[in-house]
Amino acid sequence: MPVPTSRPRTLYDKVFEDHVVHSGEGDTLIYIDRHLVHEVTRLAFEGLRNAGRKVRRPDCTLVTVDHNIPTTTRKSFKNVSSFITETDSRAQVEALEDNVKEFGLTYFGMSDKRQGIVHIIGPEQGFTLPGTTVVCGDSHTSTHGAFGALAFGIGTSEVEHVLATQTLPQAKSKNMRISVEGELSEGVMSKDIVLHIIGVIGTAGGTGAVIEFAGSAIRSLSMEARMSICNMSIEGGARAGMIAPDEITFEYLKGRPLSPREGEEWEQAVAYWRTLKTDAGAKYDIEVEIKAEDIIPTVTWGTSPQDTVPITGVVPNPADFKESVRPNVVRSLEYMGLESGVPMEEVKIDKAFFGSCTNGRIEDMRSAARVILAAEKSGGPAKVAEWVEAMVVPGSGLVKQQAEAEGLDVIFKRAGFDWREAGCSMCLGMNPDQLKPQERCASTSNRNFEGRQGAGGRTHLMSPAMVAAAALTGYLTDVRKMMGSGSDKDAGLKITSYHDYLQPMDLPHPPIEPIGDKPSEQTSLQQAAAASAGLPPFTVVQGSACPWSRANTDTDLIIPKQFLKTLLRTGLGAALFWPVRYDIKTGEPVSDFVLNKEPYTRSQILVSTGENFGCGSSREHAPWALMDFGIRALIGISYGEIFKNNCFKNGMLCIELPAAEVALLHKDAEAGLELAVDLPNQQILRPNGEAPIPFDVDPFRKHCLINGLDDIGLTFQHKEAIERFDERRTQIWPWLDGVGYAKKGQKVVPLKTGGKKMEW
């Protein structure tokens, strides 16, 4: 609820504090307004079912399929069972469809025109609103922060927690502001801005913080451009990204199906939204200032989003980097098949991919189409290079429909692009759209990790306009050379309004489930014990420690996307570090890889001298794989924020120590010596009589780990506080309840608890 205070507050402070349900021991319990679900986190429903729980607020959850589905034509689509041929992908989608029936959730399936990438359909429908808390089992949930929402990715256990309680325990993050001031140069898009920012701060620059993007250059951007920037804030290590709402935001939301109803409710909402800006005098923990004129079209050269260079630049030389990161640079260049000093515009591509939750919106489509039209007008290359395969994947069915009404599909197809159906597609290659080993792709997606778009595939990130230019020339290309003066902004495109493609939607407000539905005679302690579902207590873990030195070890490396299709949380240990543990061509173990050698095949501890271990995706499969292998404790310098949180929720301990102390333990591990992590006494015991190394851990987390308690059981102890928050929320923000979604003249039919609600 709006918190009365005279203290100057940031945008993040305001939204976080307005959603506090309970604060005290441990993390703060905050209320979650909006929950988006896709098929990869369907295992959360298994947890609900096993514990006998229901979804507490079905009106606050919206479900779709995007990661696994094919993006080929659906003209012959009848049902998932007959259309999706890949067995594991089909099983994931079928399981999700069974779950939405059983738990009574609103679902945009493959036969629904509103189906699409989860981070595109939320804003599109007006489900994403300023001042809300938004979560999804996907790290790029940060997208929704463009509306002044606090939006972040969560793991599968947290998805289950939100479904059961509509709340989530969260630690308060640091405040960070990145200001981009000035006027952007011709040909520079929002993707160039965010790639430039990540290149400046690095993939760990925002660790532990929520970034507020500010400045005149940010304020001048459309909502679609703002979403692209917030989408990739996670690639800078941040928990979330936010932009203060303004008139551009309000105009975007007005009239959308799930936005507040026009009239008194709309005016009430906008009045509140106008308060969502940082107060004068509010303090930030970190501030970064960037000049807009310093940004030119940008591309990546390596296997991390921080590996950026202007398109006018050259492939970097490892000698120009700090000695500590030089080995990573060498490996990246070897993987990418690049030689230092080669101009980026001489890098030849094999494929071009245009889509993803970063750049799959109508504005992105138009920017790429303008490049093609400019090429046709100038007499330059106006067709996809003969050696290049290029595809355009709209972010949702409604984006596809609008693009076709504007004739964009005709422009793309005339140039030789493959025009696809909505889905995540080649962004992460969990579907049939994948790169082959050593194929090089110009991509609008958000990650260029090893194997991200296909085992051995090489990805260069860039803007939609830059991808279009690369597809036409067959090389990474400075789009400014193809656009001329840029004076003809619309280039003859037929621009339509989104209102023409949206349809009214009413999400009835079913009865709210009580907090927990275990028998009333159970005490809070009994509920917590039942909820733990056998979470193993953590006291002392002893054994051989695996030495690890790679910086920015991402979750795609820990467990690649092809293993995310499991229907169980077990059995992933054999696939741990698969891209470097096995030969990608033969599948045979790499003999000199650390986990394939004794005594490390039995490691229970991992010691990493590389910073930012576990960066990247929110996939909880990463800690599951480590746990299944046998690793219970990680010792390192720093961790990806979501990964660290997921480890704790799975009974694993992440210890952060200064680099010098980690180096000592890493040396012990390299020698094959045993270490012991003693959580009760908070110390790491070294061999040969060496002095133990103490470590810090949050007291509440320590209590939960030692006693094997999970968060859901603990949250049940605050049921009265959650129910009081629910009541106040309805009074202050009525447009956030399902019943408030009804449009004038529509009848609201309450659902019975457990009722079925299928495609609308």
Secondary structure, 3 states (H helix, E strand, C coil): CCCCCCCCCCHHHHHHHCCEEECCCCCEEEECCEEEECHHHCHHHHHHHHHCCCCCCHHHEEEECCCCCCCCCCCCCCCHHHHCCCHHHHHHHHHHHHHHHHHCCEEECCCCCCCECHHHHHHHHCCCCCCCEEEECCHHHHHHHHHCCEEEECCHHHHHHHHHHCEEEECCCEEEEEEEECCCCCCCCHHHHHHHHHHHHCCCCCCCEEEEEECHHHHCCCHHHHHHHHHHHHHHCCCEEECCCCHHHHHHHCCCCCCCCCCHHHHHHHHHHCCCCCCCCCCCCEEEEEEHHHCCCEEECCCCCCCEEECCCECCCHHHCCCCCHHHHHHHHHHHCCCCCCEHHHCECCEEEECHHHHCCHHHHHHHHHHHHHHHHHCCCCCCCCCCEEEECCCEHHHHHHHHHCCHHHHHHHHCCEECCCCCHHHCCCCCCCCCCCCEEEECCCCCCCCCCCCCCEEEECCHHHHHHHHHHCECCCCHHHHCCCCCCCCCCCCCCHHHCCCCCCCCCCCCCCCCCCCCCCCHHHHHHHHHCCCCCCCEEEEEEEEECCCCCEHHHHCCHHHCCCCCCCCCHHHCCHHHHECCCCCCECCCCHHHCCCHHHCCEEEECCCCECECCCCCHHHHHHHHHCCCEEEECCECHHHHHHHHHCCCEEEECCHHHHHHHHHHHHCCCEEEEECCCCEEECCCCCCCEECCCCHHHHHHHHHCCCHHHHHHHHHHHHHHHHHHHHHHCHHHCHHHHCCCCCCCCCCCCCCCCCCC
